Amino acid sequence: MEKSLKLSKDYFRKAWNFLVYRYSRCQLTYESDKLMALDGLTSRMREFQGEAHVFGLRPADLEPQLTWTVSSSERGKNKSRRSSPKIAPSWSWASINGSGISPEYSDLSRIRSYRAVYHSQALWNPGQPMMGTIVPNQHQGFLGLRSMLLPANIETVPVFITGMTSIQAVPLNGSDSSVLYCYLDIVEDLNFIEATGKVWCAPLFSLASQETDPRLRGRLLVQDTSQRMATFRRVGTFDNNIQLPTRGYPLRLPRPADLPVKQRHPPDFDFSDIPFKDKISHELHRPETPSEERNIIDFDTSAYDKIAKNYLQDRFPGVDYPGANITWNDGIEEHNIILC
């Protein structure tokens, strides 16, 4: 019974992703009808799953959905454009028009296990509904997020083989080992980002599998100073490999040049009890004994935990910005930020 329940959840996720991909390619007469029409299409799914979408995302499975991307076949064609914030917030795929959307990180379909970044947590704004039909133009769509932040500069690098350009986020005073590969939602955002000279990278989850190297996946944010509070809007996503040493060698990561922040000496933190997300059920749990899910990973999970922690501490130290709300938690500085 439990196995069939897990399969049904996985099937539902795939069905939802397929619907979003196809629906995002539709050309509606009125952009303001996008979420209202989606609500009608997903009414049967809502009955099965017991929850409604919020601006096109399912609250129970939020981390991977927040890393939606413009489909690779559409990228670079200048077809996508941003809708009015009154229709959908920047963290929702519904804010993009003119291109197909991949509703979550594409490699999840072939990755057996993935982990939510330990210190990443979505906190819905109390003033916004989590359930029920979302009516366009009614809510502004603020989303609270507790996460680490990394300030970085955006650079365009020519790829001579293809004749195209690659977009990279280079941490301030960082090194080549800390470069993050970026995917912008719309091409026009690049001009604004390059003019301001800085973005903020917020990691959402890390991936582990037998087929691929461990990867870190997250969002690119820029601060929106038009709001009274310190808010950020999304401009794209990033990812990067987490380097694993050869089995049997000491667990070390090349540390980039220190960012210009105040140095602190946090207490030691045992990362072995990191909660991880089961690939099928997407439920957070803390196993007391090694699980079957852990056993299929082709490297020591505890070693991966230590590497992930070191990687995050090295590249995502606490940084100050106007209106920053920083807390110290288990040796890592976190930011409480608002996405709009």
N, C-alpha and C positions, 0 to 999 in steps of 0.2 A: 504494500500500500504506500509506504513511504517513498519507494523507488518510483512508482508511477506518478506520485505527486511532484517529485523533483523533475521528472521528464516533462510533465505538463507545464511547469513553470518555465523550463527551457524552451519549450515549443512556443509558449506565449511570448517570450522575449523575442524570438526570431520572427514571429508573425507581426509583432509590433514594429520591429525594425524595418521589415519589408514594407509595411503600410506607410511608415514615415518616409522612407526613401521614395516610394512611388508618388505619394501625395505631395511631397515637397517639389516635385517636378511639374505639378499642375499649374496652369495659368488661370488664376481666378479673375473674374471681372472686377471685383472689389477686394483689395488686400485686407480690409477690415473684417472680411468674412472668413479668414483662414482658420482661426481657432474655433469659431462657432461651427463651421462645416466639419472640422476634425472631430469635434465632440459628438456630432451625429454619427459619423462613421465608426467611432469607437464605442458606441453605447453598448453593444453586445459584449465586447471585451471587458467593459467596466462591470457588467453583471458577473462575468466569470471571475475576474481578478479581485473584485471588491474594492477597487479604488479608481478614482478619476485622475486623468492627466492634469498637470498644472503647467500651463503655457507649453503644452506639447511634451512634457517630461513626466515620467512616473516617479512619484516620491519614494517608493520603496526600493528603487534601484538607481539611485541618483548619480553616484560617482562616475560610472562609465558613460552615462548619458550626457553629462556636462562636458565631455570631450568630443562631442559631435564635430564632424568636419564637412566642408564642402567636398563633394565627391571628386576623386582625383581626375576623372575624365573631364570635369568641368573647370578645374583649377587653371588659372592663367588665361582664361578666355574673356575676362572682364564682363562676365554675364551676371554675376551676383551683385546685389545691392542691398543696402540696409533699409528695413522698414522703419516707420516712425516708432519711437519708444512707447507711444500710446497703444500700439498693436501688440507688441511683445518686447520684453527686456532683452538686452544683448546676450544674456546667458542662455537664451532659448533659441533653438534652430528656427523657430517661427519668425525670428527677426530678420531672416535672410530670404530674399526673393530672387528668382531667376535661375536657380541652380538646384541640382539634386543634392540631398543631404545624406551622409552616412551617419546614422543616429548614435553610434557609439564607436569606440576604438575598434577598428576592423579586425585586428589580430585576436580579439577575444574569442572569435569563432573557432580558432584552432589552438588556443592556449588552455591547458588543462587546469591551471590554478592561477589565481591572481589575488593580490592583497591590497586592501585599501591602505593608503599611507596612514601610519599610526596616528598622526596628529591632524588629519584632515577630517572635518566634520561639517556637514551642512546644517544650518540652523534657520528654519523658515522664520521670516519676520512675523511676530505675533499679530501684526495688523493685516496680514494677508492670509487668505484661506488656503488650506492644504487639500481639501476635498471639494467636490461639487463642480458644477459647470463654471468655467471661466468665461466671462463675457468681455470681449475686446473693448478697450477704451475705459474699462471700469476700474482696473487696478494698475498701479505703476510697476508692480512686480519686483520688489526688493527681495533679495535673498541673502541671508547672513551666512558667512563661511568662516570657520576657524582653520587657519592654515599657516604654513611657513611662506615667506615671500623672499624672492631673489630679485634685486634690481639688475637690469641688463640693458645693453645697447643692441639695437637691431641693425644688422648688416646684410647687404645683398652680395653674394659671392657668385661669380660666373662659373658655370659648369661647361667646360670646353667641349666635352663629348657630345652633349645634347644641344648646345647653343642657348640654353636657358639659364636662369639664375636660381640659386638656392638662398633661402632666407634663414639667417641664423641669429640667435640671441646670445650675445657674448657677455657674461657677467662682468660687472665693473671690476677692474683690476684682476680679472680672472686669467686663466690659461687655456690653451687649446683643449685640454682634457675636460673642460667644463662647458664647452659650447653646446647649446641646445638647438635642435633642428625645429623650425617653426612652419606652421601652416596658417596663413591669414584667411579670415573669413571673406573679406572682399579686398580686391587689389587697391582700391582707392585709399584704404586705411594706411598703406605703406607710406604715402606722402606725409600724412599726419604724424605717424610714429617717428619717421626719420627727422621731421622738423622738431619734435619735442626731444628726441635723442634718448629716451629711456622708456622702458616698459617694466612691468613687474610680473614675475613668473610664480605661479602658485601650483605646487605639485598636488595631484589628487590621488593617484594610486600607482603602485609598482606591479610589474608582471613577472611571473616566473613560470617556465615550462621546460620540457625536454627538447622542444624544437627550436627555441630561440634563446638568445642571451636575455638576461633580465633587463627590463626597460622601465624607465620612469616616465609617466604620462601626466600632463597637467594643462593648465590654461595660461594664456598670455593676457594680462590685464593692463589697462592704462587708467590712471586716476582721473575721475570726472570731477572737476572743480566747480561744476555748475550747481551742485547740491550743497545744502547747508552742512551736512555731515560728510565725512570722508568716504566717498563711494568710488567704486571702480566699474568700468565697463569692459566687456570682453572684446578682443580683436582677433583671437585665434587660439591655437593650441601648440604645444611643443612636446617633444619626446627626446629621450637620450638613453643610450645603453648605460647600465650600471656595470662597471668592469668587475669581473670575477677573477681572482688569481687562479693559477693552475692548482689542481687538487694537491694538497700536501704542503703548499707554500704558506708562509705567514699571511694573515688577512690584512692587506694594506691597500690603500687607495692613494693615488697621487693627489696631494692637496694643492689646490690652486692658490695663487697669491691671496693673502688675507684681504678681505674687503675692508674698507675704511670704517669700521665700527668699533665700539668699545669692547675690549677683550674681557671675557669673564671666564671663570673656572667652574662650570656646572658640576654637580655631583655625578658619580658613575651611575649608569642606568642599565639594568638588565633588560635586553630587548627580546628575550626568549618568549615572553608571553604576548607578543604582538597578535592582535586579532586578525584573522585572515578571512577572506570571502571565498566561499565555496563556489567553484565555477558554475555549478548547476543550480544550486538553491539560492545563491546570492545572499546568504544569511550570515551575519557576523557570529562567530562563536570562538571560544578559547578551548581547544582540546587539552585534556589533562594528560593524554597519552598520544604518541605518534599516530596520526590517522592514516588511512589508506591514501587520502589526497596528498599528504606530505610524502609518502613513500614513493610516489611515482615521479617526483622531482629528481633530476639526475645530479643534484648537488646537495650538500648538507644544509638543511633549512636553517639551523641555528647560525651557520656561517653566513648565510644570506642575510639573516636578520642583522647581524653585526655590520655587514658591509652596507646595507641599506641605511642603517642609522648613521654610520660615519659619513656616507655620501651626502645625506641630508644635512648633517651638522656642518660639513665643510662648505656646502654650496648654498645653504639657506639659513644664514645667521639672521638674527633679529636686526632690522633696520628701521630707522626712524623716518617718518614723513609727517606732514601737517595732519593733525587729528588722529595720529596712530594710537591704537589700543593694543598694547603688547603685554602678554602674560608669559610667565616662566613655568614650564610644565615638563617635568621629568628630563631636565637637561637640555631642552630645546625651546627656543623662543617662538611663540605663536602669535599670529595676528588675528584679531577679530575684525573682519572686513565686511562691507556691505557691497553686494553686486547689484547693478541696475541694468 
